[in-house]
Amino acid sequence: MASHASRRCSLACVMVIAITALWTSPAFCPGRHVSTSATQGLAPVWGFEPSGLSRRPGTDLSRSVGPLGLRASNDDKGFADLHRILRVQAVGSGRGSFILEMGGIKVLVNPNLEGSSIQPENAHEEFDYVFLSSEEPEFFHRPTVNKMKLTKVKFVTSQKAGQELTKMMVRNLAVLQNGPGGQCYLQGKDKAAAALGILSAPGSGQFPWEKQEQGFIFVNLETGAAVAYEAFGQFLSKGASSNKPDIPEEAYQVDFLITPNLGEAAAVCAGLAQKGAKLRGVLRLPGEGPIQEEDSNPLAALDKAMGGIEDDPEEFRSFLKEKGSPLSDIKLLMAEANGEPVDLKLD
């Protein structure tokens, strides 16, 4: 009897291993494609063969800039209007929890849906992708993620957040290589939607006492519109001062910066302007208090003495005005928690 029981146990173990291997293989997941390119550091993507972005300074927003040739005809106004959609809506209770709708693709970013009317169980139906930029609890809200139908949601994540998700029953997962270098291309459920590219870039953590994070660039491959985001507000590191090699040129061509902290955003705007960027606007996500604890940052007091500002809208506006053009041309947009979507206008 013991021998038969042992054989049954062994057979069950083999079956579990076989089913697990089938479940996680690209062949079982027809929407998931795994790139083996070592030179470009490409992540798994849905609906695209990866290739290079081609946006350049001064790109005419009416022209196609992506590798897919998705240009709308001039007489198809509805199609063109869909491609030009660019809006952000803060949802739930998290400091980095928001919806990015870009060219007809809806991405739920760092979702903390407590206090929101959005049900995590329906995320796979309401959104094309869920994007997790950080593994920190403030941005990787496990109570929300655990309620999602993890075998149906399409996740795109930073490397560390991806490592956390792989421990869960996730079926569709694209992990971006740490920047610079990581990139992937996404297609929406609506076939008329514009292609969306996501590139990784350096973020906060250039000093040993700071938390290491990645910055990200979202690019509409039809219009060329580009949005930058970093969980702690230090896109391209503090003051956009990163000098890492191979930073994608799209990092210096972003139209909008999404930030949780206007003090950090002011320094980033100034740093980007010195490198030729012409930001149209900065959108401040809701939330109070410092993202990086000041008592753990020995340079916090020095930053203030060197002209840094507080996380305050009026101080931010004054800072931009004093710096003159092009910084004084930047518009400040404020998102309210569970409020109306904020349109990021390209005109």
Secondary structure by P-SEA (a helix, b strand, c coil): caaaaaaaaaaaaaaaaaaaaaaacccccccbbbbccccccccccccccbbbbbbccccccccccccccccccccaaaaaaaaaccccccccccccbbbbbcccbbbbccccccccccccccccccccbbbbcccccccccaaaaaacccccbbbbbcaaaaaaaaaccccbbbbbccccccccccccccccccbbbbbbccccccccccccbbbbbbbcccccbbbbbbcccccccccccccccccccccccccbbbbccaaaaaaaaaaaaaacccccbbbbbcccccccccccccaaaaaaaaccccccaaaaaaaaaaaccccccbbbbbbcccccccccccc
